[in-house]
């Protein structure tokens, strides 16, 4: 991976960390318990509970992504960064720009 590609990727990772952190804050607010004394009606309450469940799944995913982005940021200057963890071939720069936390090439991730 070329120096300018690493620099652009590092900026992309840093921006993704900021964005994901903001998303985590929003999701944490959306997953707060729904108080039973809220007079929102039975059907609306069920919708709120269902939406909360969806938000909890998104929250778990965002936490995992944030962790992986932070790991990628610490390893970006390593010689083996951008090398597939399975087949040891280079990961396409376009994939890394799209998903900077990727540790596998498209072919290996698809398996």
N, C-alpha and C positions, 0 to 999 in steps of 0.2 A: 504494500500500500504506500502510495506516494505521500510526501509530507503535506502537500496542499489538501489531499483527500482526507488525511487524518485531522488536519486543522478544521476543515469544513464539518467533518463528522463530530469532532469535539464540540463545536458550536451547536450542532444539531442535538447532541445528547444533553448539553446544558439547558437548551431551550425546552427539550422534552421533559427534563426533570422539573423545571419551573411549572410547566403546563400540567404535568401529572400531579404535582403537589397541590396545585389549585383544585384540580378535579377531586383529589382525595378529601379536601376540606368540604367541598360541596356534597360529596357522597356521604361523608360522616354525618353531616347535618340531615341528609335524607334518610338515614338509617336509624335515627333516634326513635325510641319507642313511641307508639301512639297511645296517648292517655285515654283510658276508657270513659272519662268524664267529658271528652270532646263530643259535642252534639253534632255529629256529621252524618247521622243516619246509618242504617245497617249496611246497605249496599255500598255507600261511599266508604265506610269503615273497611269493608272487605277489599275494595279497590286500593285503599291506603295501605293495608297489610300486604297485599300482593305487590304493590309498587315498592314497598320497603324491602321485600324479598329480592326483587330484581336489583335494587340499589345495593343490597348486601353482596350479591354476586359480583356486581361491577366494582364494588369497593375492594373485594379480595383480589380481583384481577388487576386493579390499579396499584394496589400495594405490591403485588408480585412484579409488575412492570417497573415500578419505581426502584425496587431493590435491584432488578437486573440492569436498569440504566445506571445506577450508582456503581455497580460492579464493572460495567463496560467503561465508565469514565475513569475508574482507577486503573484499568488494564489497557487503555487506548495507546499508551506509549510502549507497551510490551512488543517485542519482536513478533510474537505469535498471534497478535491481535488481528482479527479478520481472517483467521484460518479456521476451517471447519473442525469442530471437536471430534467428529466421527471419521471423515475420510481424509482429513489433513490437507485438503485443497483450499485455495483461496475462496472466500465468500465474495460474491459479486458486490462491488461498491454500491450499486443501485439498491441491493437488498439491505445493506448496512445503512444507507441513507433513509430508507423507508422504515426499517426496524433496527435501530442502532443497537438494541440489546440482543440481536441474533448471535447465536454461537454455532449455528449449523448452516450449511449451504441449503439452497432450495431443495435440491435432490434428496439430501439426507433428512431434512425436516419433513419432507413429504412421506417418508417411509413410516 
